[in-house]
Amino acid sequence: MKKVLAALILASPLFFANVVNAKNPQDLQKLLTTGECVKCNLSGANLSGAHLIGADLREANLEGANLKGANLEGADLTNANLGGANLSSAYLTNVNFKQANLNAANLTKATIHDSNVYQASMNDLNIADADIFYTGIGIGGEDAQIPDWR
């Protein structure tokens, strides 16, 4: 029994590694506890598979963050920095990306419905196999006149 307990204690940092994998662990803990983290530094955070439904992440720095498979339904990411973030297979319905930086973000196989991308920067965006409806994201052509949410 003591050997099993000792093994669990030694292995425990492996189970919690993703919680402290951010430049500012206090901001990450705040987000996970309250669902709010306005102007937080979450760059490089591992939020893979996180349930962030309705999260308030206005002006947050999520550059290079791993949000693979995360549920961000109804989240507010106004003016957030998601440059280079991994949002593959993420659920992004009714998300407010107004004026967000989505440059080089990976949205492969993401579900993106009814989201606001008004004045968002989307250079080098990867949308391969993404499910996009009623959201102003497309490939090529003239710049679309994307309306802001009312």
C-alpha positions in Angstrom: 0.0 0.0 0.0 2.8 2.4 0.9 4.5 1.7 -2.5 1.2 2.5 -4.3 0.8 5.8 -2.4 4.4 6.7 -3.0 4.0 6.1 -6.7 0.8 8.2 -6.8 2.6 11.1 -5.0 5.5 11.0 -7.4 3.2 10.8 -10.5 0.8 13.6 -9.3 2.7 16.4 -11.1 2.0 14.7 -14.4 -1.7 14.8 -13.8 -1.7 18.6 -13.1 1.0 19.6 -15.6 -1.6 21.3 -17.9 -3.0 23.5 -15.1 0.4 25.3 -14.6 1.4 25.3 -18.3 0.8 29.0 -18.8 2.9 32.1 -18.5 0.7 33.2 -15.6 -0.7 30.3 -13.7 -2.8 32.6 -11.4 -4.7 33.9 -14.5 -5.3 30.3 -15.7 -6.6 29.3 -12.2 -8.9 32.4 -12.2 -10.4 31.4 -15.6 -11.0 27.8 -14.6 -12.5 28.9 -11.2 -14.7 31.8 -12.3 -15.1 31.6 -16.1 -13.8 35.2 -16.3 -10.4 36.4 -17.1 -10.5 39.9 -18.7 -7.0 41.1 -19.9 -5.4 37.9 -18.6 -2.1 36.5 -19.9 -3.0 32.9 -20.9 -0.4 32.6 -23.6 0.8 29.1 -24.1 -1.9 27.7 -21.8 -3.1 24.2 -22.2 -6.8 24.4 -22.3 -7.3 21.3 -24.4 -10.9 20.0 -24.0 -11.8 22.7 -21.5 -15.4 23.7 -21.0 -15.4 27.5 -21.3 -19.0 28.0 -22.1 -19.8 31.7 -21.8 -16.3 32.6 -20.6 -15.4 36.3 -20.5 -12.0 36.5 -22.1 -12.1 40.1 -23.5 -8.6 41.4 -24.3 -7.0 38.2 -23.0 -3.7 37.0 -24.4 -4.2 33.4 -25.6 -1.3 33.5 -28.1 -0.1 30.0 -28.9 -2.6 28.5 -26.4 -3.9 25.0 -26.9 -7.7 25.0 -27.1 -8.0 21.8 -29.1 -11.5 20.4 -28.6 -12.5 23.2 -26.1 -16.1 24.3 -25.8 -16.2 28.1 -26.1 -19.9 28.4 -26.8 -21.1 31.9 -26.1 -17.6 33.1 -25.0 -16.6 36.7 -25.4 -13.2 37.0 -27.0 -13.5 40.7 -28.0 -10.1 42.1 -28.7 -8.4 38.9 -27.6 -5.1 37.7 -29.0 -5.4 34.1 -30.4 -2.5 34.4 -32.7 -1.1 30.9 -33.4 -3.6 29.3 -31.1 -4.7 25.7 -31.6 -8.5 25.7 -31.9 -8.8 22.5 -33.9 -12.0 20.6 -33.2 -13.1 23.4 -30.9 -16.8 24.2 -30.5 -17.2 27.9 -31.4 -20.9 28.7 -31.6 -22.1 32.3 -30.7 -18.6 33.4 -29.9 -17.7 37.0 -30.1 -14.4 37.4 -31.9 -14.9 41.1 -32.6 -11.5 42.8 -33.2 -9.7 39.6 -32.1 -6.3 38.5 -33.5 -6.8 35.1 -35.1 -3.7 35.3 -37.3 -2.2 31.8 -37.9 -4.8 30.2 -35.7 -5.6 26.5 -36.3 -9.3 26.0 -36.7 -9.1 22.6 -38.4 -12.3 20.6 -37.9 -13.7 23.4 -35.7 -17.5 24.0 -35.5 -18.0 27.7 -36.0 -21.7 28.9 -36.1 -23.2 32.3 -35.6 -20.0 33.9 -34.4 -19.0 37.5 -34.7 -15.7 38.2 -36.5 -16.3 41.9 -37.2 -12.9 43.6 -37.7 -11.0 40.4 -36.6 -7.6 39.8 -38.1 -7.5 36.4 -39.8 -4.3 36.2 -41.8 -3.0 32.6 -42.5 -6.0 31.1 -40.7 -6.3 27.3 -41.1 -9.9 26.3 -41.6 -9.4 22.9 -43.2 -12.5 20.7 -42.7 -14.1 23.3 -40.4 -17.9 23.5 -40.2 -18.6 27.2 -40.7 -22.2 28.7 -40.8 -23.5 32.2 -40.5 -20.0 33.5 -39.7 -18.0 35.8 -42.0 -15.0 33.5 -42.6 -14.3 32.4 -46.1 -11.5 31.6 -48.6 -10.2 34.2 -51.1 -12.1 36.9 -53.0 -12.9 40.5 -52.0 -13.1 41.5 -48.4 -16.6 40.8 -47.2 -18.6 43.5 -45.6 -19.0 41.6 -42.3 -21.7 43.2 -40.1 -21.2 43.6 -36.4 -23.6 41.9 -34.0 -26.5 44.1 -33.0 
